[in-house]
């Protein structure tokens, strides 16, 4: 028997060649990879049955059907859209039943997380339903090779990768190997990390000779020079919002982001020069939020607020948080003082309602809200208080207050240092002023 006859026999028996090629890749956003296709929506795995063979599913994650539902996470830390094994474990095993013997072209796996749950570490095994001595659910401790399974490939996307804040993909070329069952044996990405379990977003099984599957399409565009201030819009969940973002939002951001950074400067600090804004559909009633240099925007909210509504002002508020970067305090101060939430949100709403769009008067004190108004009421009410202190006592308050918070040295006594009055005295004067204005 010559070499070509051996290969044909191996494939006829459903045994993958030992030289099955494995490619791995990483991407910063939107499941776009160099050399690896984006996830498929209607691949052979879409109708396959997934089963947990060994290990425990983390209760904070999704069920197994998240692996072949054609849907993908909308953020880097979206546990309910990913399957992952329980913490403090060494992974586990999953089985995929394709229902019948299938000529396969490739297997692909996709994951997304900002830290140690992004990389993938696993083995793929294959078997035919008619294999003699096949044990369909071999537990850990049982060598699949001794239970009727054939090793297809080993995958480890950690090699040469930092892992943090990225999406990972692997692509195993099978060259027409024929299997009915696949066994995935996942390992922890870091044995020292109790949470080092891969956030599995999707597993694709590609049939050889079949029609080209429909694939996930990302709608992402970056604005700005390579070496300057850059803003990326990810409108994959709402493609129609990309045009509005480019025409209406980006020009405002380009003008106001550097302007706000100048208003809130502090020694030795430079705000983020790359910002990602992502439209999402899984935010409930939250319009938007910022985390580091990433801003999440609720699709339903923005769709309802485009025409003269609060859409752009909402983004300005969140970009203030990006510039504030109060987490910086932990990097420059061994014992940083915490910043009260009302200060954080009050500053962002002050910039929005009193500097960016004062004509909307969105932070007014009226007869309706006067009696419940408190300086620490947060958001618009606190913004109104900050504006009053700026106008009546200290025109440089925004810069001073923001710097103190960013450096972890905020304390109530600073108000008296800056204005000559305690926070309580300022609060009372502010309320008395409104009472006098509204008494008639």
Buried (B, 14 or more C-beta within 10 A) or exposed (E): EEEEEEEEEBBEEBBBBEEBEBBBBBBEBBBBBEEBBBBBBBBBBBEBBBBBBBBEBBEEBBEBEBBBBBBBBBBBEBBEBBBBBBBEBEBBBBBBBBEEBBBBBBBBBBBBBBBBBBBBBBBBBBBBBEBEEBBBEBEEEBEBEEBBBBBBBEBBBBEEBEBEBBBBBBBBBBBEBBBBBBBBBBBBBBEEBEBBBBBBBBBBBBBBEEEEBEBBEBBBBBBBEEEEBBBBBBBBBBEEBBEBBBEEBBEBBBEBBBEBBEBBBBEEBEBBBBBBBBBBEBBEEEBBBBBBBBBBBBBBBBBEBBEEEBBBBBBBBBBBBBBBBBEBBEEBEEEBBEBBEBBBBBBBBBBBBBBBBEEEEBBEBEEEBEEEBEBBBBBBBBBBBBBBBBEBBBEEBBBBBBBBBBBBBBEEEBBBEBBEBEBEEBBEBBBEEBEEEEEE
